[in-house]
């Protein structure tokens, strides 16, 4: 059965795999860049960023020596900027400890800054053909349905259980393609809310499908309520020039540039007082449209003048 599941997945992948730039030239550096960019970001969004990034920084050495401002510019719009800062640190580790080459083993890869179990598994299997699972949300969802796992996939013990199950099933000849086949099935067929079981290449192995319980899985922990914060940003302009400042090197949006922030909603009269206290003279004040920005753990409700 295990060999049949693997065979069915690989047949599906060979016929239907997505044409993605990192699959066309799967060297270790390119796979690494793509996997970091794909964390919490849609494939369609990543593609132009991936191509621009590799054009600017085609080698590990280029990334290790890149200026922080260039890295932020190349990443602008992708969010989660700590990803690219960690990539630079990892590139420096690779130069110092691995003669400029990414480690081939899962154990070596996971020692690099910013590389966790999933990314280490993806790089090891896709770039180096190592027999190791790459457990992401897609694989957890698929295996929770295949085996009707009655516990939350957010639990560490469940992730270990799924790792062991995938390790039993994974193709020993084509582990990277096996992992990517599961990623493709998870992103286009075994969907969170409305799975397309009628076109799934492995439905015959799915216990949830047999019991008509696909929508019962996966089980998840209750989501943490996002904290709401009120902010006012002041945009000071003089003769076409704007006053901006750099955020601290640690914490949320570390090292990025911003207009003057105040951690509450201010009225126009308060803005005038605060700005003049900073030594600026205002000729006019104009209230701009309010906006909202949603982070993974908090929501900013923003006013601007």
N, C-alpha and C positions, 0 to 999 in steps of 0.2 A: 504493500500500500504506500509506504514511504517513497519508494522509487517511482511509483506511478504519479503521486502528487508532484514530485519534483519534475518529472517528465512533462506532465500537463502544463505546469507553470512555464517551463522553458519553451515549449512549443508555442504557447500563447505569446511569450515575450518575443520570440523570433519573428512572429507574424505582425505583432502590434506595437512593438516598442516605440516610444516617442523619440522623435528626431531632436536631440538636444545637443548643444555645442560641446559640452564636456564629455558626451559619449562618443563623439566623433574622433577625439584625440585624447584618450583617457590616461594621460601621464599623471603621476602622483600629485604634483603641484596643482594641476588643473582640477583634479578630483577634490582635493582639499579645499581650494577656493570655492568651488561650486557648493560643496556640502555646508560650509560655514554660511554662505549667502542664503542657502535654502532653508536655514533654520528660521522658522516663524515667518517666512516670506514665500509668496506664490512664485511658481516657476516662470510664468509670463513676465512678472516684474523683474526677476533675477537676470534673465538672459541679456538685456542690454548692459546692465551693470557688470556682469561677468565679462563680457567682451571688452568693455572700456577698461576694466581693472587689469586684465591680462595684457592689453595694449600698452598700458602705462607701466605695469610691473610684471614682465613676462617670466621672471625667475625668482627663486627663493631669495637670492642675494639682493635683488632689487627691493623686495618687500622688507627685508631686514634693515635696509638702510634708508627706507622711505621717510620723508618728512611727515610729521603728524598732520600738518595742514593739508598735504596732498592726500593722505589716507582719508581724512574726514571729507574732503571734496569728492573723492571717488565713491565714498559710501553715502553721500548726501541723499536722503530720501529713503534709504533702506531701513533706517532705525537701528536700535540696539547697537550703538557704536562701540560698546565694549568688545564686540565680536572682532572688529578689525584691529583694535588695539591689542587684543590677545593674539591675533594672527601675527602681528609684528614681533611680539615677544617670542612666539613659537618659532618664527623664522630665525630669530637670533639664536635660540637654542639649537636649531638644526645646524646652523653654521658652526657654532662653538663645539657641539657635542657629537654631531653626526656627519661631519665633513661635507655639509651642504646638501645631504640627501635625506629625504623623509625616512624614518625607520619603517621597516617592512612589517614588523610584528604588531599585533594588537597591543601587547604589553608596552612596547616602545612608543607607539603613537599616543597612548593614553597618558603618557608622562608629559606631553607637550601642553603648553598653556592654551586653554580654551578648547581642548579636544576631550570630549566625554566618551562614554561607552558607544553611543550610536555612531558618532563621527569616526571613531577609531575602527569600528567594525566595517563601516562603509569604505573607508580608504584601504584597509587591509584586504578586504575581499575584492573590491573593484580594481584597484591599482596593482595589487600584488598577488591576487588569486588565492588568498589565504581562506581557509574554511572557518569562517567566523560569522555569526549573525550580525546584522545591523538593525537593532531594535528601535524603531521610531513609533510614533503614534499610529501610523498605518498598519505596521506589523502587529502591534498590540491589539488593535481593533479586529484584524483578520483572525488572529489566533484565539481571541476571546470568543469569537463566534464559532470557529472550527471546533473548539473544545468546550463550549458553554462554560466559561470560567466565571464562577459565581461570586467573585470578589473584585474589588476595584482595581483597574489596571494602573492606578496611580501608586499602588503599594509596591514597595521594593521586592517583597517575596513573590508577587505575581510577575514582575518583570524578570526575575530570576527563573521562574517557572517557564515563562514564554521563551526565554533565551535557550533553555534546555530543550524545549519542544522544537524550536527552529533548528537547533544544532542536530537533532535527529533527522530532520527532513531535508536539510540543505544539500544541494548538489556538491559532491566532492570534486567534480571536474570543473564546474562553472559556478562557484559560490557567489561571485560578484553579480553575474546575470540573474541568479536565483534571488538575491536580495533586491535587485532592481525590478525584477518581475513582480515581487510582492509590493514594492512601492507603487508601481504602476496600477496594480489591481486595487490597492487601497485608495489611490487618488482618483480613480475613474469608475470603479465598479463597487467595491465594498465600502460604500459611502457611509458616513455617520448616521444619517437620518433615513435615506431612501436607497438602500443597497439594490443594485441591479443584478439580482441573483440569476436571472434567466440568461445572462451572458457571461457569468463567472466561470472561469476554466476549472475551478476546484470546488464547485458547489456539491459534488457527490461526496466530498469528504467533510462537509460542514454539518456539524451536529445541530447548530441553531437553525439552519435551513430545513433539516429533516423534521425538526420539532415546530417549525413555523414561529421561531422566537428571535429572528434576526434583529428586530427592533428592541429587544431586551438587553442587547449587548452592544458595546462594552459597558460595564458598570463603572461609574466615576464617583470620586469624592465630591461632596457639595462644594461649589465654587466659593472662594473667599470674596466677600463683598469689597468692591473697590472703594478706596477712600476718596472723597471728593474734596478738592482744594480750590479756593478762589484766588485768582491772581490778577494783577493789573500790570500791563507793560506800557512804558512811556517811550514813545518814539520821538527823540529830539532831532530836529533837522535844521541845518543852517547852510544856506547857499548850496544845496544839493548834497551836503555831507551829513551822515547820520552817526550818532553816538551809539556805539555798541561796546560790550564788555565780554570778557571771556569767563565762562563758568569754571568753578574749581576743578582741579585735576582728578578728583574722586567723586563718586556719587552719580546721581541721575544726570544724563546729558553731559557727562564730564568732558571738559575741554572745548565745548562748543561755544559759539558766539551768540549773544542775545541782546535785546534792548533792555533798558533799565527795568528790573522786576521789583514788584512789591507784593508781598504775600497776603493780600486782601483785595476786596473790591473798593476802589477809591472813587469818591465824587470829584467833580471838576475843581472845586475849591481846595480839596485836599491835595490834588495834584500840583496846583499852583504853589501851595505852601511848601511841599516837600522838595519840589524842583528848585525853588528859590533858596531853600536852605542849603542846597548843594552848590550854590553860587552861580546859577544860571538865571538869565532874565528872559521871561516868556513874552512874546508879542501876541501870539494867538494860541488858543487851545481848541482842538477839535476832537470830539468823541468819535471813535471808529466803531465798526461792527464788532459785536461780541463773538467769541468762538469757543470751541471745546476741543481738547485733545485727550484721547483715551490711551493711557498706558496699560500694561498688563496688570498693574497693581493699584493704579490710582487714576483719577480723572481730573484734569485741569479745566475749570471754567474761567475763561479769560476775558477781561475787558482791556481796551487799549485806547490811548490818547495820542 
